[in-house]
């Protein structure tokens, strides 16, 4: 472990011990230490599991809850320490002459050397990265806990910057201890369920704190990589390639709490945040742009614009001129700041009609500065403001609507029948009217995508267009890009046929003409993996992409594939940049759109340095994956190893389906995991099931993965792979495929990460709660088989052997996660056995709270939920 990381972990751990002793007494600290030593001893075989169970069972429930809180807070502090270490490592690797791997500069250098300047220019001009923030309930931490951690992070920064032995260092330590104490005393659990607007505001914290500032820095990095001598002096060559979307407040699939009123309010909140951010940024640039007119005279167009402003708004301009005499460029930006404030406050007389009008004013100032010779001022901070306005507009992120195809079908049935409309059908129509209102208020780009879950045919797409006509009978229907979402294995296979039918729709043909034959489809990773298992889902998604690439070429369509990837490995997660390079050749084509969910949002955007690195890595992968050289290598490897992969997939699919189709499997899963209790964590506004049914089919993918993660089994990330690999006739061919085919190496690497976070001994204790030894045996035997064969194929002696940082993090955490698992097992065993030995109401409440505290802590320790 690096010395600085070791020092931070030790310091924060000691501070936590101090506040625990102050709050709960030395006895609490002693109990925590006893459990800590015991779980470490269990790892080296000196302590038995039964001893730990006896220790945990010996505590009163109140003490057990305090111990669970201690380990949970420790994980928050350990995660923070590792985050700071990562930032230090990023700064140390920052070298302009030798760009770090997976950076934009590295991609530019490689493409320039291998493909030439023309190819580089084409790739850069057409590159798009479209992250879509979603409210999928996978962030286990309360916002109060997250903000407490951010304050600790700020104090840790101050401590690192203070001179040793100084009063500044002493004060930083005092404040740090105060903040650790506050984190300890802050409830880890939510008492009230989030509503959709809470989710909107929570996600926008990432925009306020990092995204708005990081995006122009990214563009500057790209511009500097393209033209290191000219950036800041010459007109920029990097165009804005990041476009944020959001489902938060728009995704109503199975969530009755997202209404048309919520959607309207969500876009209004977004607009408030981005307009305030632009106003502050414009004002800041204006205050610093003190260029004197004698040295930097304004161009005629700018002088005319200022004269018109003085004629139309004499009082405002008199104050502006008074503050900045003989500084026309500054005057123009100060006036623009006033207009942004008026836009935010809905003062129609002074407000901008849209972001294009604001951008026109900024470019007028930029052109005037450049013509006057102030090229550094034209292409410096002012350019950053222009990039921010181009990226975020006046709506921040495009709000996308999602609804289930069955809801549309039932709504149309009612409308065609001509009778009384149900409340749900009225809500569908009201939503379409709100889309029209948003487009009128903020522009078409603010809300035009409408995603149809479980699309089975072109009729599901046509239904939305027909509903829009019912909603707006006057003919002023909103502009809609209706996007099919293919989720199950069968739907993925049928996707090209559905798109054939969509091309016959007159509304779709009209949109293709208007957009230069652009079209979008969404591929669901979560439900496909739950449906057919991780191996088959990976290959079916790959095949679907390959078929869609061919379909797009045959039909002269510029197709964007929208990847509905989750945060966890069991839902298609993992490093986004590596996943990109494993996509089917031709499927990226310079464009990557992906969901970013729950804990992923704050993991990627909680710190500016980490957010910068994340976007750079994705940008690098988008550019690299779109080169002909990379695509050719991937094509050759796919052709060479496809029959091998098909055999693996068939065997893995059969093993997975055999398990989940076993009689009583759903009931067993509920018994061995905290599945039913997860809803009490109040992670988000959306129910965990699409309907009141209790089977696996209706269970959403997030609680499916979340519950398996808690049991330390992590089954959705690897089950079936061992059987699939065992069906392959030649180990050497498997090893060659791993080394040569990015898809196959990504599949095994993700499984290896999931296996590393699995603990067989702890998992067995959970599985035994279900009293189905035959199912326990199937799961554990498949784990053993998968672990053994993954190590043989990768050539590793141990899991994550080639990923030292991740391996260290997992190894350090696992014993402490074990402590929480033992506490959770105590609660789960008592609650599951309550039928034979009834609990008092008070004991049941204490056990449920202990269970939820441990769920929260395990999520923090493993750093993922669902």
LINRAFEN-V929475 format. One record per backbone hydrogen bond with DSSP energy under -1.0 kcal/mol. NH is the residue of the N-H (numbers start at 1). CO is the residue of the C=O. Records with the same first field share a line. If there is no record, write none. Layout:
# LINRAFEN-V929475
NH->CO ; CO
This chain:
# LINRAFEN-V929475
6->2
7->3
8->4
9->5
10->6
11->7
12->8
13->9
14->10
15->11
16->12
17->13
18->14
19->15
20->16
21->17
22->18
23->19
24->20
25->21
29->25
30->26
31->27
32->28
33->29
34->30
35->31
36->32
37->33
38->34
39->35
40->36
41->37
42->38
43->39
46->41
47->41
52->48
53->49
54->50
55->51
56->52
57->53
58->54
59->56
64->60
65->61
66->62
67->63
68->64
69->65
70->66
71->67
72->68
73->69
74->70
75->71
76->72
77->73
78->74
79->75
80->76
81->77
82->78
83->79
84->80
85->81
86->82
87->83
88->84
89->85
90->86
91->87
92->88
93->89
107->103
108->104
109->105
110->106
111->107
112->108
113->109
114->110
115->111
116->111
120->116
121->117
122->118
123->119
124->120
125->121
126->122
128->590
129->241
130->592
132->594
133->245
134->596
138->136
146->142
147->143
148->144
149->145
150->146
151->147
152->148
153->149
154->150
155->151
156->152
157->153
158->154
159->155
160->156
161->157
166->163
170->166
171->167
172->168
173->169
174->170
175->171
176->172
177->173
178->174
179->175
180->176
181->177
182->178
183->179
184->180
185->181
199->195
200->196
201->197
202->198
203->199
204->200
206->203
208->204
209->205
210->206
211->206
212->207
214->210
215->211
218->214
219->215
220->216
221->217
222->218
223->219
224->220
225->221
226->222
227->223
231->227
233->230
234->230
243->129
245->131
246->398
247->133
250->247
251->247
252->402
255->252
258->255
263->259
264->260
265->261
266->262
267->263
268->264
269->265
270->266
271->267
272->268
273->269
274->270
275->271
276->272
277->273
278->274
279->275
280->276
281->277
282->278
283->279
284->280
285->281
286->282
287->283
288->284
289->285
290->288
293->326
296->292
303->299
304->300
305->301
306->302
307->303
308->304
309->305
310->306
311->307
312->308
313->309
317->313
318->314
319->315
320->316
321->317
322->318
323->319
324->320
327->324
331->327
332->328
333->329
334->330
335->331
336->332
337->333
338->334
339->335
340->336
341->337
342->338
343->339
344->340
345->341
347->342
348->346
351->347
358->354
359->355
360->356
361->357
362->358
363->359
364->360
365->361
366->362
367->363
368->364
369->365
370->366
371->367
372->368
373->370
374->369
375->373
378->374
379->375
384->380
385->381
386->382
387->383
388->384
389->385
390->386
391->387
392->388
393->389
395->392
396->392
397->395
398->244
399->446
400->246
401->449
402->250
403->451
405->453
408->404
409->405
410->406
411->407
412->408
413->409
414->410
415->411
416->412
417->413
418->414
426->422
427->423
428->424
429->425
430->426
431->427
432->428
433->429
434->430
435->431
436->432
437->433
438->434
439->435
440->436
441->437
442->438
443->439
446->443
447->444
450->481
451->401
452->483
453->403
455->485
460->457
462->458
463->459
465->461
466->462
467->463
468->464
469->465
470->466
471->467
472->468
475->472
477->475
481->448
483->450
485->452
486->522
492->488
493->489
494->490
498->494
499->495
500->496
501->497
502->498
503->499
504->501
505->502
509->505
510->506
511->507
512->508
513->509
514->510
515->511
517->512
519->558
521->560
522->484
523->562
524->486
525->564
529->525
530->526
531->527
532->528
533->529
537->533
538->534
539->535
540->536
541->537
542->538
543->539
544->540
545->541
546->542
547->543
548->544
549->545
550->546
551->547
552->548
553->549
554->550
555->551
557->552
558->517
559->557
560->519
562->521
563->593
564->523
565->563
566->571
571->568
572->569
573->568
579->575
580->576
581->577
583->580
587->584
591->588
592->128
594->130
595->563
596->132
600->597
601->598
603->599
604->600
605->601
606->602
611->607
612->608
613->609
614->610
615->611
616->612
617->613
618->614
619->615
620->616
621->617
622->618
623->619
624->620
625->621
627->624
631->627
632->628
633->629
634->630
635->631
636->632
637->633
638->634
639->635
640->636
641->637
645->641
646->642
647->643
648->644
649->645
650->646
651->647
652->648
653->649
654->650
655->651
656->652
657->653
658->654
659->655
660->656
661->657
662->659
665->662
668->664
669->665
670->666
671->667
672->668
678->674
680->677
681->678
682->679
690->698
700->688
704->700
705->701
706->702
707->703
708->704
709->705
710->706
711->707
712->709
713->708
714->708
717->714
718->715
719->715
721->718
724->720
725->721
726->722
727->723
728->725
734->730
735->731
736->732
737->733
738->734
739->735
740->736
741->737
745->741
746->742
747->743
748->744
749->745
750->746
751->747
752->748
753->749
754->750
755->751
756->752
757->753
758->755
759->712
763->759
764->760
765->761
766->762
767->763
768->764
769->766
770->767
771->768
775->772
776->772
777->773
778->774
779->775
780->776
781->777
782->778
783->779
784->780
785->781
786->782
787->783
788->784
789->785
790->786
791->787
792->788
793->789
794->790
795->791
796->791
801->798
803->800
807->803
808->804
809->805
810->806
811->807
812->808
813->809
814->810
817->813
818->814
819->815
820->816
821->817
822->818
823->819
824->820
825->821
826->822
827->823
828->824
829->825
830->826
831->827
832->828
833->829
837->833
844->840
845->841
846->842
847->843
848->844
849->845
850->846
851->847
852->848
853->849
854->850
855->851
856->852
857->853
858->854
859->855
860->856
861->857
862->858
863->859
